[in-house]
Amino acid sequence: VELLIRRGAQIESLPCPEDGKTMLHSAVGSLSKDREKIVELLLQSGADCTMEYGGHTILESVLSVDGEGRKRPSLQLFSRLLASGAQLNVPTERLPKVRDWWAPVANRLLSLGAPDALIYQTIQAGADIDSPGSKYSGWLSHSTPLQYAIKTGRLEIARHLLTRGVDINAPAVGPGGTALQAACDPAYNVEVTL
């Protein structure tokens, strides 16, 4: 990658006609052990992390695994791309296209055990905190961030979401229920006082 850039390879290239991904999307999804270094090199060389291709946002992509579990999510890359202005949420008009396999970014961060500070930063930057994800992608996705925070025992995050005005009575998509139903479910062992 470094050799190609030094030799004048175009950084601000158009998305690939085959799959619509930019080189930065491809680098984020790379299985290379140098994935973080490649992404950093592209960003330092002027790659546009705000360009989207019609599927997941680049921030959602960096938190995903491939179907075979080979690609690891990276909180470090997520943080770097967020600080660089990458788009947090799938635009509303694109949501019907990706709804079957979409999960809120906050849920993805919670599932990875991200530090509270990173989740607060993500919420402050405008992450969607009201929408449940897909009913087809497992319990990570069909819950709202509030429901997922309760289910995973991240009560400080749940408190923070409540102060941000989330819909406390929003239903989950598919199996699940409201935040109160999640809190009452014996499977989650939630404290009496939130």
PALO-346376 format. One line per field, with one value per residue: residue in one letter; residue number from 0; x, y, z of N, C-alpha, C, O, CB in turn. Coordinates in steps of 0.2 Angstrom, whole numbers, plus 5000, padded with zeros to 4 digits. Glycine has a CB too. Layout:
BEGIN
code = (A,...) .
pos = (NUM,...) .
n_east = (X,...) .
n_north = (Y,...) .
n_up = (Z,...) .
ca_east = (X,...) .
ca_north = (Y,...) .
ca_up = (Z,...) .
c_east = (X,...) .
c_north = (Y,...) .
c_up = (Z,...) .
o_east = (X,...) .
o_north = (Y,...) .
o_up = (Z,...) .
cb_east = (X,...) .
cb_north = (Y,...) .
cb_up = (Z,...) .
***
This chain:
BEGIN
code = (V,E,L,L,I,R,R,G,A,Q,I,E,S,L,P,C,P,E,D,G,K,T,M,L,H,S,A,V,G,S,L,S,K,D,R,E,K,I,V,E,L,L,L,Q,S,G,A,D,C,T,M,E,Y,G,G,H,T,I,L,E,S,V,L,S,V,D,G,E,G,R,K,R,P,S,L,Q,L,F,S,R,L,L,A,S,G,A,Q,L,N,V,P,T,E,R,L,P,K,V,R,D,W,W,A,P,V,A,N,R,L,L,S,L,G,A,P,D,A,L,I,Y,Q,T,I,Q,A,G,A,D,I,D,S,P,G,S,K,Y,S,G,W,L,S,H,S,T,P,L,Q,Y,A,I,K,T,G,R,L,E,I,A,R,H,L,L,T,R,G,V,D,I,N,A,P,A,V,G,P,G,G,T,A,L,Q,A,A,C,D,P,A,Y,N,V,E,V,T,L) .
pos = (0,1,2,3,4,5,6,7,8,9,10,11,12,13,14,15,16,17,18,19,20,21,22,23,24,25,26,27,28,29,30,31,32,33,34,35,36,37,38,39,40,41,42,43,44,45,46,47,48,49,50,51,52,53,54,55,56,57,58,59,60,61,62,63,64,65,66,67,68,69,70,71,72,73,74,75,76,77,78,79,80,81,82,83,84,85,86,87,88,89,90,91,92,93,94,95,96,97,98,99,100,101,102,103,104,105,106,107,108,109,110,111,112,113,114,115,116,117,118,119,120,121,122,123,124,125,126,127,128,129,130,131,132,133,134,135,136,137,138,139,140,141,142,143,144,145,146,147,148,149,150,151,152,153,154,155,156,157,158,159,160,161,162,163,164,165,166,167,168,169,170,171,172,173,174,175,176,177,178,179,180,181,182,183,184,185,186,187,188,189,190,191,192,193) .
n_east = (5004,5009,5020,5013,5006,5016,5021,5011,4998,4981,4972,4959,4949,4935,4921,4921,4915,4909,4906,4903,4911,4923,4941,4944,4934,4936,4949,4946,4938,4948,4957,4970,4984,4989,4979,4975,4986,4986,4973,4976,4987,4980,4971,4979,4985,4975,4962,4945,4934,4921,4914,4901,4895,4882,4878,4882,4888,4904,4909,4900,4904,4918,4915,4910,4910,4917,4907,4913,4920,4933,4938,4941,4932,4936,4939,4949,4951,4938,4936,4946,4941,4929,4933,4938,4927,4918,4903,4890,4877,4866,4859,4842,4834,4841,4839,4828,4834,4845,4840,4837,4849,4854,4861,4860,4874,4877,4873,4882,4894,4892,4891,4904,4910,4914,4923,4914,4916,4919,4907,4899,4904,4901,4887,4885,4890,4880,4874,4862,4850,4837,4832,4827,4836,4838,4826,4831,4844,4848,4848,4856,4854,4840,4836,4833,4846,4844,4837,4847,4858,4853,4850,4864,4869,4875,4872,4875,4877,4863,4857,4862,4857,4844,4844,4846,4834,4828,4816,4807,4798,4799,4796,4805,4811,4804,4808,4808,4805,4799,4810,4808,4802,4814,4822,4814,4816,4821,4833,4842,4846,4845,4847,4836,4835,4838) .
n_north = (4994,5006,5008,5009,5021,5030,5029,5036,5032,5035,5042,5047,5039,5034,5025,5007,5000,4987,4983,4995,5000,5010,5012,5014,5008,4995,4993,4994,4982,4973,4958,4958,4958,4970,4979,4991,4999,5001,5008,5019,5025,5027,5037,5047,5050,5057,5050,5049,5048,5050,5047,5036,5020,5014,5003,4996,5009,5016,5016,5006,4995,4993,4988,4976,4958,4946,4933,4921,4924,4929,4942,4954,4965,4982,4993,5003,5007,5011,5022,5031,5034,5039,5051,5057,5061,5052,5045,5041,5035,5025,5033,5038,5036,5025,5015,5005,4996,4990,4986,4972,4967,4975,4983,4994,5006,5009,4997,4988,4993,4991,4977,4973,4977,4990,5004,5015,5028,5029,5025,5035,5046,5043,5043,5057,5062,5059,5046,5035,5032,5027,5018,5001,4987,4974,4961,4949,4947,4942,4944,4955,4964,4966,4974,4990,5002,5006,4994,4985,4989,4987,4973,4968,4972,4985,4997,5010,5015,5013,5022,5034,5035,5036,5049,5056,5056,5044,5034,5026,5016,5010,4997,4981,4974,4959,4945,4949,4964,4978,4990,4989,4976,4969,4972,4965,4952,4936,4931,4941,4947,4959,4974,4980,4994,5006) .
n_up = (5000,5004,4995,4983,4985,4987,4974,4967,4967,4965,4978,4982,4975,4965,4970,4969,4954,4954,4968,4974,4985,4993,4993,5006,5013,5009,5015,5028,5030,5028,5029,5033,5044,5046,5045,5053,5051,5037,5035,5043,5035,5023,5027,5032,5020,5013,5011,5010,5023,5024,5013,5007,5002,5000,5008,5024,5035,5036,5049,5055,5047,5052,5064,5062,5059,5048,5039,5042,5054,5053,5051,5063,5074,5077,5089,5090,5077,5075,5084,5078,5065,5069,5075,5064,5057,5051,5045,5056,5056,5046,5033,5033,5021,5016,5025,5024,5014,5021,5032,5036,5040,5050,5064,5078,5080,5093,5100,5094,5099,5113,5113,5110,5122,5123,5130,5142,5140,5126,5121,5126,5119,5106,5106,5109,5097,5089,5087,5082,5094,5096,5088,5085,5079,5066,5065,5061,5064,5076,5095,5098,5088,5087,5097,5105,5109,5123,5128,5125,5132,5145,5145,5144,5156,5157,5165,5168,5156,5151,5160,5156,5142,5145,5151,5139,5133,5127,5120,5132,5131,5119,5108,5105,5090,5083,5094,5111,5119,5128,5137,5151,5151,5147,5159,5168,5165,5170,5165,5163,5175,5182,5192,5205,5206,5195) .
ca_east = (5000,5014,5023,5008,5004,5023,5021,5006,4991,4975,4969,4952,4946,4928,4919,4922,4909,4907,4902,4902,4915,4929,4947,4944,4929,4940,4954,4942,4936,4953,4959,4977,4986,4991,4973,4975,4991,4983,4968,4979,4990,4975,4968,4985,4986,4969,4956,4939,4931,4914,4911,4898,4894,4875,4877,4884,4892,4911,4909,4897,4909,4924,4913,4907,4915,4914,4903,4917,4923,4940,4939,4940,4930,4942,4937,4954,4949,4931,4938,4950,4937,4924,4936,4939,4921,4915,4896,4888,4871,4864,4854,4835,4832,4844,4838,4825,4839,4850,4836,4837,4855,4857,4861,4863,4881,4878,4873,4888,4899,4890,4892,4911,4913,4918,4922,4908,4918,4918,4900,4896,4907,4897,4880,4886,4892,4874,4872,4854,4849,4830,4829,4829,4839,4834,4824,4835,4852,4850,4846,4860,4851,4833,4834,4835,4852,4842,4836,4853,4862,4850,4852,4871,4871,4878,4867,4877,4875,4856,4855,4864,4852,4838,4845,4846,4828,4826,4809,4808,4793,4800,4796,4810,4808,4805,4808,4810,4800,4802,4816,4805,4802,4821,4824,4811,4817,4826,4839,4847,4848,4845,4846,4830,4836,4843) .
ca_north = (5000,5012,5008,5012,5028,5034,5029,5041,5029,5040,5041,5049,5036,5033,5018,5002,4999,4981,4983,5002,5001,5014,5009,5014,5003,4989,4992,4992,4975,4968,4952,4959,4960,4977,4983,4997,5003,5003,5013,5026,5027,5030,5043,5052,5052,5060,5046,5053,5043,5052,5044,5030,5016,5011,4998,4999,5015,5013,5014,5000,4990,4992,4985,4970,4952,4943,4927,4916,4926,4930,4949,4956,4972,4986,4999,5008,5010,5015,5029,5035,5036,5044,5057,5060,5063,5047,5045,5036,5032,5024,5038,5036,5033,5019,5010,4999,4992,4987,4984,4965,4965,4981,4984,5001,5007,5008,4990,4985,4995,4987,4970,4972,4979,4996,5008,5019,5035,5029,5025,5042,5050,5041,5046,5064,5063,5058,5040,5033,5029,5025,5012,4994,4984,4969,4955,4943,4947,4940,4948,4961,4968,4968,4978,4997,5003,5005,4987,4981,4991,4983,4965,4967,4974,4991,5001,5017,5017,5014,5029,5040,5035,5039,5056,5058,5056,5039,5031,5021,5011,5008,4989,4978,4971,4952,4943,4954,4968,4985,4990,4986,4969,4966,4972,4960,4945,4933,4929,4947,4948,4967,4977,4983,5001,5008) .
ca_up = (5000,5005,4989,4978,4987,4985,4966,4964,4966,4967,4985,4982,4970,4965,4973,4964,4951,4956,4974,4977,4991,4992,4995,5013,5015,5008,5020,5035,5029,5026,5034,5034,5051,5046,5043,5056,5048,5031,5036,5045,5030,5018,5030,5032,5013,5011,5010,5012,5027,5024,5007,5008,4996,5000,5013,5030,5035,5037,5056,5056,5045,5056,5070,5060,5058,5042,5040,5045,5060,5052,5052,5070,5075,5080,5093,5089,5071,5075,5087,5074,5060,5072,5076,5057,5054,5047,5046,5061,5055,5039,5031,5033,5015,5014,5030,5021,5010,5025,5038,5037,5043,5053,5071,5080,5082,5101,5101,5092,5104,5119,5112,5110,5128,5122,5136,5142,5137,5119,5119,5127,5113,5100,5107,5108,5090,5085,5085,5083,5100,5097,5083,5086,5073,5063,5069,5058,5066,5083,5100,5097,5083,5087,5103,5105,5113,5130,5129,5125,5138,5151,5144,5145,5162,5156,5168,5167,5149,5152,5164,5151,5137,5148,5151,5132,5131,5122,5121,5137,5130,5112,5108,5101,5084,5084,5101,5116,5122,5130,5142,5157,5150,5148,5165,5173,5163,5175,5161,5163,5182,5183,5199,5206,5205,5189) .
c_east = (5004,5018,5019,5007,5011,5023,5016,4999,4986,4972,4961,4949,4939,4927,4920,4915,4905,4903,4901,4906,4921,4935,4947,4940,4933,4945,4951,4940,4942,4955,4967,4979,4988,4985,4973,4980,4989,4978,4971,4983,4986,4972,4973,4986,4980,4963,4950,4934,4923,4910,4907,4896,4887,4874,4878,4888,4899,4912,4906,4901,4915,4922,4910,4913,4912,4910,4907,4921,4931,4942,4937,4937,4936,4939,4942,4952,4942,4932,4941,4945,4931,4927,4938,4933,4917,4907,4894,4882,4869,4858,4847,4832,4835,4842,4834,4829,4843,4846,4837,4843,4859,4856,4863,4870,4882,4877,4879,4894,4898,4892,4900,4914,4917,4917,4917,4910,4917,4911,4897,4898,4903,4890,4880,4887,4885,4872,4865,4854,4842,4828,4832,4832,4835,4832,4827,4842,4853,4848,4850,4857,4844,4831,4836,4842,4850,4841,4842,4857,4859,4851,4859,4873,4875,4873,4869,4876,4867,4854,4857,4859,4846,4838,4845,4839,4825,4819,4809,4803,4793,4800,4802,4807,4809,4804,4811,4804,4802,4808,4814,4805,4809,4823,4821,4813,4822,4833,4844,4849,4850,4844,4839,4830,4841,4846) .
c_north = (5006,5013,5011,5019,5032,5034,5033,5038,5034,5037,5042,5046,5035,5026,5013,5000,4992,4980,4989,5004,5006,5010,5009,5009,4996,4988,4991,4985,4970,4963,4953,4961,4967,4982,4990,5002,5006,5008,5019,5029,5030,5037,5049,5055,5055,5056,5049,5047,5045,5049,5037,5026,5013,5006,5000,5005,5012,5012,5008,4994,4988,4988,4978,4964,4949,4936,4922,4918,4928,4937,4951,4963,4976,4993,5005,5011,5014,5022,5034,5038,5040,5051,5061,5062,5058,5047,5039,5032,5031,5029,5034,5032,5026,5013,5004,4994,4988,4984,4977,4963,4970,4981,4991,5001,5006,5001,4986,4986,4991,4980,4968,4974,4985,5000,5013,5026,5035,5029,5032,5047,5049,5043,5053,5066,5062,5051,5039,5029,5026,5019,5006,4992,4979,4963,4948,4942,4945,4945,4954,4966,4970,4972,4985,4997,5003,4998,4983,4982,4987,4976,4964,4969,4981,4997,5008,5020,5018,5021,5035,5040,5038,5047,5060,5058,5050,5037,5025,5015,5009,5000,4987,4975,4963,4950,4948,4958,4975,4985,4987,4979,4966,4966,4967,4953,4942,4932,4935,4949,4955,4969,4980,4991,5003,5015) .
c_up = (5000,4998,4983,4979,4985,4977,4963,4964,4969,4973,4985,4976,4970,4968,4967,4961,4952,4962,4977,4983,4988,4994,5003,5016,5014,5013,5027,5035,5028,5031,5036,5041,5051,5044,5046,5053,5041,5031,5038,5039,5025,5021,5030,5025,5009,5009,5013,5016,5027,5018,5009,5002,4996,5004,5020,5030,5037,5045,5058,5053,5049,5063,5069,5059,5051,5043,5043,5051,5059,5053,5059,5070,5078,5083,5091,5082,5071,5078,5082,5068,5063,5072,5069,5053,5050,5049,5051,5059,5048,5038,5031,5027,5013,5019,5028,5018,5015,5031,5040,5041,5047,5060,5073,5082,5089,5103,5100,5097,5111,5119,5112,5117,5128,5129,5136,5139,5129,5117,5120,5121,5107,5100,5106,5101,5086,5083,5086,5089,5101,5093,5085,5079,5070,5067,5067,5061,5073,5088,5100,5093,5084,5093,5102,5109,5121,5132,5130,5130,5144,5151,5145,5152,5162,5159,5168,5161,5148,5155,5159,5145,5139,5149,5144,5129,5126,5124,5125,5135,5123,5113,5104,5095,5085,5092,5105,5119,5124,5135,5148,5157,5151,5155,5170,5171,5167,5171,5162,5170,5183,5190,5199,5204,5200,5190) .
o_east = (5003,5018,5021,5006,5010,5026,5015,4995,4987,4969,4957,4945,4936,4931,4919,4910,4899,4897,4898,4905,4923,4934,4950,4941,4932,4946,4954,4941,4940,4954,4970,4975,4989,4986,4972,4978,4990,4979,4970,4983,4987,4972,4972,4989,4980,4958,4951,4931,4919,4904,4911,4896,4885,4868,4876,4891,4900,4916,4908,4902,4917,4926,4908,4919,4906,4910,4904,4925,4934,4947,4931,4940,4940,4937,4940,4952,4942,4930,4940,4946,4929,4924,4938,4933,4912,4906,4896,4882,4871,4854,4846,4829,4832,4844,4835,4828,4844,4849,4837,4844,4865,4851,4868,4872,4886,4881,4881,4897,4903,4895,4902,4920,4921,4913,4915,4906,4915,4909,4893,4894,4901,4887,4876,4885,4885,4867,4862,4856,4840,4824,4838,4831,4829,4835,4826,4845,4859,4846,4848,4856,4842,4825,4840,4843,4854,4843,4843,4861,4863,4853,4860,4879,4878,4871,4865,4874,4865,4850,4853,4857,4843,4833,4844,4838,4821,4817,4811,4804,4789,4804,4805,4801,4815,4801,4815,4799,4807,4810,4818,4806,4810,4826,4824,4811,4828,4838,4850,4854,4855,4840,4836,4825,4846,4849) .
o_north = (5011,5019,5016,5023,5038,5039,5033,5040,5038,5032,5038,5049,5036,5022,5015,5000,4991,4978,4990,5009,5005,5005,5004,5006,4992,4982,4987,4982,4964,4965,4949,4964,4970,4988,4995,5008,5011,5013,5025,5035,5036,5041,5054,5060,5057,5059,5052,5043,5041,5049,5033,5029,5010,5004,5006,5006,5006,5007,5004,4989,4983,4985,4974,4966,4950,4934,4917,4914,4928,4939,4949,4968,4973,4997,5011,5018,5019,5027,5039,5044,5045,5056,5067,5064,5060,5048,5033,5026,5035,5030,5029,5027,5023,5007,4999,4988,4982,4981,4975,4958,4971,4978,4994,4996,5002,4999,4982,4982,4989,4977,4963,4974,4986,5000,5016,5029,5040,5032,5034,5051,5054,5046,5056,5071,5064,5051,5042,5024,5024,5016,5005,4995,4979,4962,4943,4937,4947,4951,4959,4972,4976,4974,4986,4992,5000,4996,4979,4978,4985,4973,4958,4969,4983,5001,5013,5025,5023,5024,5039,5046,5041,5050,5066,5060,5051,5038,5020,5009,5005,4997,4991,4975,4961,4953,4952,4955,4977,4979,4984,4975,4960,4962,4965,4949,4945,4931,4934,4953,4957,4966,4982,4993,5001,5018) .
o_up = (4996,4996,4980,4974,4982,4975,4957,4960,4974,4974,4987,4972,4976,4968,4961,4964,4952,4962,4983,4985,4983,4997,5006,5021,5019,5016,5030,5041,5028,5037,5040,5045,5057,5042,5043,5052,5039,5027,5035,5038,5022,5017,5028,5024,5003,5006,5019,5013,5030,5018,5012,4996,4991,5005,5021,5025,5039,5046,5062,5056,5050,5066,5073,5059,5049,5049,5046,5054,5064,5056,5061,5067,5082,5079,5091,5082,5068,5076,5082,5066,5059,5071,5069,5048,5046,5055,5050,5060,5043,5042,5028,5027,5009,5018,5030,5018,5013,5035,5046,5044,5048,5063,5070,5085,5092,5107,5103,5099,5114,5123,5114,5118,5131,5133,5131,5135,5126,5112,5116,5119,5103,5095,5103,5099,5080,5079,5091,5090,5107,5095,5087,5074,5071,5072,5070,5059,5075,5086,5103,5095,5083,5094,5097,5113,5124,5137,5134,5133,5149,5156,5148,5153,5167,5155,5168,5160,5145,5152,5158,5143,5136,5148,5144,5124,5122,5130,5123,5137,5120,5117,5099,5094,5087,5095,5104,5120,5121,5137,5152,5161,5153,5157,5175,5174,5168,5175,5161,5170,5186,5193,5194,5201,5200,5186) .
cb_east = (4995,5019,5026,5002,5003,5029,5022,5009,4991,4970,4972,4952,4949,4925,4912,4924,4910,4912,4906,4895,4918,4929,4953,4942,4923,4943,4958,4936,4931,4960,4958,4980,4992,4997,4967,4976,4998,4981,4963,4984,4994,4970,4966,4991,4988,4971,4957,4934,4934,4913,4916,4891,4898,4874,4882,4888,4890,4916,4906,4890,4911,4927,4908,4903,4915,4920,4900,4922,4922,4942,4935,4946,4924,4947,4937,4961,4948,4926,4942,4956,4933,4921,4943,4943,4922,4918,4892,4887,4865,4861,4855,4830,4833,4852,4834,4819,4843,4855,4829,4836,4860,4854,4865,4858,4884,4872,4867,4890,4899,4883,4889,4914,4917,4915,4929,4907,4925,4922,4896,4899,4914,4897,4878,4892,4897,4874,4876,4852,4851,4826,4832,4824,4846,4838,4816,4834,4855,4857,4846,4867,4852,4829,4838,4830,4855,4836,4831,4856,4862,4842,4850,4875,4875,4880,4866,4885,4877,4853,4859,4872,4851,4836,4851,4851,4827,4831,4805,4807,4786,4806,4790,4814,4812,4812,4811,4815,4797,4796,4819,4799,4798,4825,4822,4803,4820,4823,4837,4844,4855,4841,4851,4827,4838,4839) .
cb_north = (5000,5011,5001,5008,5029,5030,5022,5043,5023,5040,5045,5057,5029,5034,5018,4995,4999,4976,4978,5002,4995,5021,5012,5021,5003,4988,4999,4997,4974,4973,4945,4965,4955,4979,4979,4997,5000,4997,5011,5024,5022,5025,5042,5049,5046,5064,5039,5056,5043,5059,5043,5031,5010,5009,4992,4993,5020,5019,5020,5000,4992,4999,4989,4970,4947,4941,4925,4913,4921,4928,4953,4955,4972,4988,4998,5005,5005,5011,5028,5031,5029,5041,5056,5055,5069,5040,5044,5040,5036,5016,5041,5041,5038,5020,5014,5001,4996,4992,4986,4961,4962,4987,4979,5004,5013,5012,4987,4987,5002,4988,4967,4976,4973,5000,5012,5021,5036,5023,5020,5045,5049,5033,5044,5066,5059,5062,5035,5029,5033,5031,5014,4989,4981,4966,4954,4944,4954,4938,4945,4959,4966,4961,4975,5002,5009,5010,4984,4982,4998,4984,4963,4969,4969,4992,4999,5018,5012,5008,5030,5038,5028,5036,5058,5054,5062,5033,5030,5024,5014,5010,4987,4972,4973,4949,4936,4959,4965,4989,4998,4990,4967,4971,4979,4961,4946,4927,4928,4952,4944,4970,4982,4982,5005,5008) .
cb_up = (5006,5011,4987,4978,4994,4988,4964,4958,4970,4961,4990,4981,4969,4958,4976,4968,4943,4956,4979,4979,4994,4995,4992,5016,5011,5001,5020,5036,5024,5025,5031,5030,5053,5040,5046,5064,5048,5027,5041,5051,5026,5017,5038,5035,5009,5005,5012,5007,5034,5024,5001,5012,4996,4993,5011,5034,5041,5035,5060,5052,5038,5058,5074,5054,5063,5037,5034,5040,5065,5045,5047,5074,5079,5074,5100,5089,5065,5080,5093,5071,5057,5078,5079,5053,5050,5048,5039,5067,5058,5038,5024,5035,5009,5015,5036,5017,5006,5027,5038,5031,5038,5050,5075,5085,5079,5104,5098,5085,5105,5121,5106,5105,5131,5117,5137,5150,5139,5116,5124,5134,5112,5099,5114,5112,5087,5079,5089,5077,5106,5095,5076,5088,5074,5057,5068,5051,5064,5084,5106,5094,5076,5087,5109,5108,5112,5131,5124,5118,5139,5151,5137,5139,5165,5149,5175,5169,5144,5155,5170,5148,5134,5155,5155,5128,5127,5123,5114,5143,5131,5109,5105,5105,5078,5081,5102,5112,5128,5134,5142,5159,5144,5143,5168,5172,5155,5178,5154,5159,5183,5178,5201,5213,5212,5183) .
***
